[in-house]
Amino acid sequence: MIHRIFTVAAIFLPLPLLALLVLWGFDLNISIDILTRQYQGQQLLIKGDGSGAFHAWQPLAKAGVPKVQEAIGDLYRHGVGVKKDPQRAAQWYRKAALRGRKEAQSSYAEMLLRGEGLSKDVEAAHFWFRRAADLGYAKAQKNLAQLYYEGREVPQDYPKAMKWYRLLAENRDTQGQNGYGMNMVALMRFSGHGGRVEPGGSLSDFEQAVRFGSVQAMHNLATILHQGAGGVLVDHKRALQLARMAARKGHPGSAFLAGVMLINGRGGAANPQEGVSLLRYSASRGDARAVAALKQLTAVPALPSTSAP
């Protein structure tokens, strides 16, 4: 029966709508009419017609479709197609959250934590972050880990922070947050916030975060290897590689570090021209150390634009 329904759908429905059907997992409780209306609303939103999307989705939201209830909440929260109304946004997020929509659970938790559209309730925010995090939603895992790590609004708890940062790092559906999670795991191991001080053991975690694309991990590891921080063996060559990588991605601190290393010939052959260029970029982004370093150099032209080197 399912094969027959999908075959008929494949003949009559546009490809994006078929993709939506696959996303819903062939749930026979979701009618083609619902899918069609949802698709129409998405297309209107893409075209910049937020009001049209709202009117297309409103009947579905009232009928209890959690994904659409969340979308209506987004429209109210950000004032897209409707007048901005945090209170109504929170109401729609809660409806979707109660139906198990993890994204809505996380959004509702954010509003509870900030007192956005409703009374601030840290305990309830923690509850909904935890619900969404347990369902594998990366943003909720990140927020929950940060709450425990910073001791913001809840008692500081490094073991719990480490747990959620690790889960974030291992999550396959993280919207690019793996590197962030692994970088935090590495920092906690390096500093001892994970239980024991493990500077050497943290290096592999930093390298994994670098492979995930974390610019902050590139900068952190470059700094550690350049200084030999925590008793780690100095490795100027690798430090320069990492600092250059992070500088190319716009990190002003790494641009400063790479610039100084290149001018002084640490980690490779001296390259004053590239080094000064990196210092200029770092200074243009507000790094006071780079500004001071440039003042010590003679015949330095005016600072260029703020585009990354």
C-alpha positions as CSV (number, residue, x, y, z in Angstrom):
1,M,0.0,0.0,0.0
2,I,2.8,2.4,0.9
3,H,4.6,1.6,-2.3
4,R,1.4,2.3,-4.3
5,I,0.8,5.7,-2.5
6,F,4.4,6.8,-3.2
7,T,4.2,5.7,-6.8
8,V,1.1,7.8,-7.3
9,A,2.7,10.7,-5.5
10,A,5.8,10.4,-7.7
11,I,3.6,10.9,-10.8
12,F,1.7,13.9,-9.6
13,L,3.8,15.8,-7.1
14,P,6.8,18.1,-7.8
15,L,10.2,16.8,-6.7
16,P,10.5,19.2,-3.7
17,L,7.2,17.9,-2.4
18,L,8.4,14.4,-2.9
19,A,11.5,15.2,-0.8
20,L,9.2,16.5,1.9
21,L,7.2,13.3,1.8
22,V,10.5,11.4,2.3
23,L,11.4,13.7,5.2
24,W,8.1,12.9,6.9
25,G,8.9,9.2,6.5
26,F,5.8,8.1,4.5
27,D,3.6,8.8,7.5
28,L,0.1,7.8,6.3
29,N,-1.4,10.1,9.0
30,I,0.0,13.1,7.0
31,S,-2.2,13.8,4.0
32,I,-1.1,14.9,0.7
33,D,-3.1,18.1,1.3
34,I,-1.1,18.9,4.4
35,L,2.2,18.3,2.5
36,T,1.0,20.5,-0.4
37,R,0.0,23.3,1.9
38,Q,3.3,23.1,3.7
39,Y,5.2,23.1,0.5
40,Q,3.2,26.1,-0.8
41,G,4.0,28.0,2.4
42,Q,7.7,27.2,2.1
43,Q,7.7,28.5,-1.5
44,L,6.0,31.7,-0.6
45,L,8.5,32.3,2.2
46,I,11.4,31.7,-0.1
47,K,9.9,34.3,-2.4
48,G,9.8,36.8,0.5
49,D,6.0,36.5,1.0
50,G,5.9,35.9,4.7
51,S,2.3,36.9,4.9
52,G,1.3,34.4,2.3
53,A,3.3,31.7,4.1
54,F,1.5,32.5,7.3
55,H,-1.9,32.2,5.8
56,A,-1.0,29.0,4.0
57,W,0.3,27.5,7.2
58,Q,-2.2,28.8,9.8
59,P,-4.9,26.1,9.1
60,L,-2.2,23.4,9.5
61,A,-0.9,24.9,12.7
62,K,-4.4,25.0,14.1
63,A,-4.9,21.4,13.0
64,G,-2.0,20.4,15.2
65,V,0.9,19.8,12.7
66,P,3.9,20.4,15.0
67,K,6.4,21.3,12.3
68,V,4.1,24.0,11.0
69,Q,3.3,25.2,14.6
70,E,7.0,25.7,15.0
71,A,7.2,27.6,11.7
72,I,4.3,29.9,12.8
73,G,6.2,30.5,16.1
74,D,9.2,31.5,14.0
75,L,7.2,34.0,12.0
76,Y,5.8,35.6,15.2
77,R,9.1,35.6,16.9
78,H,10.9,37.4,14.1
79,G,8.1,39.5,12.7
80,V,8.1,37.9,9.3
81,G,4.7,38.3,7.5
82,V,3.0,39.2,10.8
83,K,3.5,41.7,13.5
84,K,6.3,40.6,15.8
85,D,4.6,39.0,18.8
86,P,6.9,37.1,21.2
87,Q,4.0,36.0,23.4
88,R,2.2,34.3,20.5
89,A,5.5,32.9,19.3
90,A,6.0,31.2,22.7
91,Q,2.5,29.9,22.6
92,W,3.0,28.2,19.2
93,Y,6.5,26.9,20.2
94,R,4.9,25.3,23.3
95,K,2.2,23.6,21.3
96,A,4.8,22.1,19.0
97,A,7.0,21.2,21.9
98,L,4.3,19.3,23.6
99,R,3.9,17.3,20.4
100,G,7.6,16.3,20.5
101,R,9.1,18.8,18.1
102,K,12.7,19.1,19.3
103,E,13.4,22.3,17.5
104,A,10.4,23.9,19.1
105,Q,11.3,22.6,22.5
106,S,14.7,24.3,22.1
107,S,13.2,27.6,20.9
108,Y,10.6,27.5,23.7
109,A,13.4,26.9,26.2
110,E,15.4,29.9,24.9
111,M,12.3,32.2,25.4
112,L,11.8,30.8,28.9
113,L,15.4,31.5,29.8
114,R,15.3,35.0,28.5
115,G,11.8,35.9,29.6
116,E,11.0,36.6,26.0
117,G,7.2,36.8,25.5
118,L,6.5,35.1,28.9
119,S,7.8,35.1,32.4
120,K,11.3,34.0,32.9
121,D,11.5,30.4,34.2
122,V,14.9,28.9,34.4
123,E,13.7,25.6,35.7
124,A,11.3,25.2,32.8
125,A,13.9,26.3,30.3
126,H,16.3,23.7,31.6
127,F,13.5,21.0,31.4
128,W,12.8,21.8,27.7
129,F,16.5,22.2,26.8
130,R,17.0,18.7,28.3
131,R,14.0,17.3,26.4
132,A,15.4,18.6,23.1
133,A,19.0,17.6,23.9
134,D,17.9,14.0,24.8
135,L,16.3,13.9,21.3
136,G,19.6,14.7,19.8
137,Y,19.0,18.4,18.8
138,A,22.5,20.0,18.6
139,K,21.4,23.5,19.5
140,A,19.8,22.4,22.7
141,Q,22.9,20.3,23.6
142,K,25.1,23.3,23.0
143,N,22.9,25.6,25.1
144,L,22.6,23.0,27.9
145,A,26.4,22.5,28.0
146,Q,27.0,26.2,28.1
147,L,24.6,26.6,31.0
148,Y,26.5,24.0,33.0
149,Y,29.9,25.3,31.9
150,E,29.3,28.9,32.7
151,G,27.2,28.4,35.8
152,R,24.8,30.8,34.2
153,E,21.3,30.6,35.6
154,V,22.0,27.0,36.9
155,P,24.7,25.8,39.3
156,Q,28.1,25.3,37.6
157,D,28.6,21.6,36.8
158,Y,31.7,20.8,34.7
159,P,31.1,17.0,34.5
160,K,27.6,17.6,33.0
161,A,29.0,20.3,30.7
162,M,31.7,17.8,29.5
163,K,29.0,15.2,28.9
164,W,26.9,17.5,26.7
165,Y,29.9,18.9,24.8
166,R,31.0,15.4,24.0
167,L,27.6,14.5,22.7
168,L,27.5,17.6,20.6
169,A,30.9,16.7,19.2
170,E,29.7,13.2,18.3
171,N,26.3,14.3,17.0
172,R,25.8,13.6,13.3
173,D,23.1,16.3,12.9
174,T,24.9,19.3,14.4
175,Q,24.5,22.0,11.7
176,G,28.3,22.4,11.8
177,Q,28.6,22.4,15.6
178,N,30.9,19.3,15.9
179,G,34.0,21.4,15.9
180,Y,32.6,23.7,18.6
181,G,31.7,20.8,20.9
182,M,35.1,19.1,20.4
183,N,37.0,22.4,20.9
184,M,35.2,22.8,24.3
185,V,36.0,19.2,25.2
186,A,39.7,19.9,24.5
187,L,39.7,23.2,26.4
188,M,38.1,21.5,29.4
189,R,40.7,18.7,29.4
190,F,43.5,21.2,28.9
191,S,42.4,23.3,31.9
192,G,41.3,20.4,34.1
193,H,37.6,21.4,34.1
194,G,36.9,17.9,32.8
195,G,38.2,16.3,36.0
196,R,41.9,16.0,35.5
197,V,44.4,18.4,33.9
198,E,45.3,16.7,30.6
199,P,47.2,19.2,28.4
200,G,48.9,16.5,26.4
201,G,45.7,14.4,26.1
202,S,43.8,17.4,24.9
203,L,45.9,17.8,21.8
204,S,44.2,15.0,19.9
205,D,40.8,16.6,20.7
206,F,42.0,20.0,19.4
207,E,43.2,18.3,16.2
208,Q,39.8,16.6,15.8
209,A,38.1,20.0,16.3
210,V,40.4,21.4,13.6
211,R,39.4,18.6,11.2
212,F,35.8,19.5,11.9
213,G,36.6,23.1,10.8
214,S,36.6,24.9,14.2
215,V,38.5,28.2,13.7
216,Q,38.7,28.7,17.4
217,A,40.3,25.3,17.8
218,M,42.9,26.2,15.2
219,H,43.7,29.4,17.2
220,N,43.7,27.6,20.6
221,L,46.0,24.8,19.4
222,A,48.4,27.3,17.6
223,T,48.7,29.3,20.8
224,I,49.4,26.2,22.9
225,L,52.0,24.8,20.5
226,H,53.7,28.2,20.0
227,Q,54.0,28.8,23.8
228,G,54.5,25.2,25.0
229,A,51.6,26.0,27.3
230,G,50.8,23.4,30.0
231,G,54.1,21.6,29.4
232,V,53.2,20.7,25.9
233,L,56.2,20.4,23.5
234,V,56.8,23.5,21.5
235,D,56.0,23.0,17.8
236,H,56.4,26.2,15.9
237,K,55.9,24.6,12.5
238,R,52.5,23.3,13.3
239,A,51.6,26.4,15.3
240,L,52.3,28.5,12.2
241,Q,50.3,26.2,10.0
242,L,47.3,26.5,12.3
243,A,47.6,30.2,12.8
244,R,47.7,30.8,9.1
245,M,44.6,28.6,8.6
246,A,42.6,30.5,11.2
247,A,43.9,33.9,9.9
248,R,42.6,33.0,6.4
249,K,39.2,32.4,8.0
250,G,39.3,35.8,9.6
251,H,40.5,35.2,13.1
252,P,42.4,38.4,14.2
253,G,44.2,36.8,17.0
254,S,45.7,34.1,14.8
255,A,46.6,36.8,12.2
256,F,48.6,38.5,14.9
257,L,50.3,35.3,15.9
258,A,51.1,34.2,12.4
259,G,52.3,37.7,11.6
260,V,54.8,37.8,14.5
261,M,56.0,34.3,13.7
262,L,56.6,35.1,10.0
263,I,58.5,38.3,10.8
264,N,60.7,36.5,13.3
265,G,61.1,33.3,11.2
266,R,59.5,31.0,13.7
267,G,58.0,27.8,12.2
268,G,59.6,28.4,8.8
269,A,61.5,30.8,6.7
270,A,61.1,34.5,7.6
271,N,58.5,36.3,5.4
272,P,58.3,39.9,6.7
273,Q,56.0,41.0,3.8
274,E,53.3,38.4,4.6
275,G,53.9,39.0,8.3
276,V,53.3,42.7,8.1
277,S,50.2,42.1,6.0
278,L,48.8,39.8,8.7
279,L,49.5,42.3,11.4
280,R,47.7,45.0,9.4
281,Y,44.7,42.8,9.1
282,S,44.7,42.0,12.8
283,A,45.1,45.7,13.7
284,S,42.3,46.6,11.4
285,R,40.1,44.2,13.3
286,G,40.9,45.9,16.6
287,D,43.8,43.7,18.0
288,A,45.8,46.1,20.2
289,R,48.8,43.8,20.1
290,A,49.0,44.1,16.4
291,V,48.6,47.9,16.5
292,A,51.5,48.1,19.0
293,A,53.7,45.7,16.9
294,L,53.1,47.8,13.8
295,K,54.2,51.0,15.6
296,Q,57.5,49.3,16.3
297,L,58.1,48.7,12.6
298,T,59.4,51.4,10.3
299,A,58.0,52.5,7.0
300,V,54.6,50.8,7.6
301,P,52.0,52.2,5.2
302,A,48.4,53.0,6.2
303,L,46.2,50.1,7.3
304,P,44.4,48.4,4.4
305,S,40.8,47.2,4.3
306,T,39.4,44.7,6.8
307,S,39.0,41.8,4.3
308,A,40.6,38.6,5.6
309,P,44.1,37.9,4.2
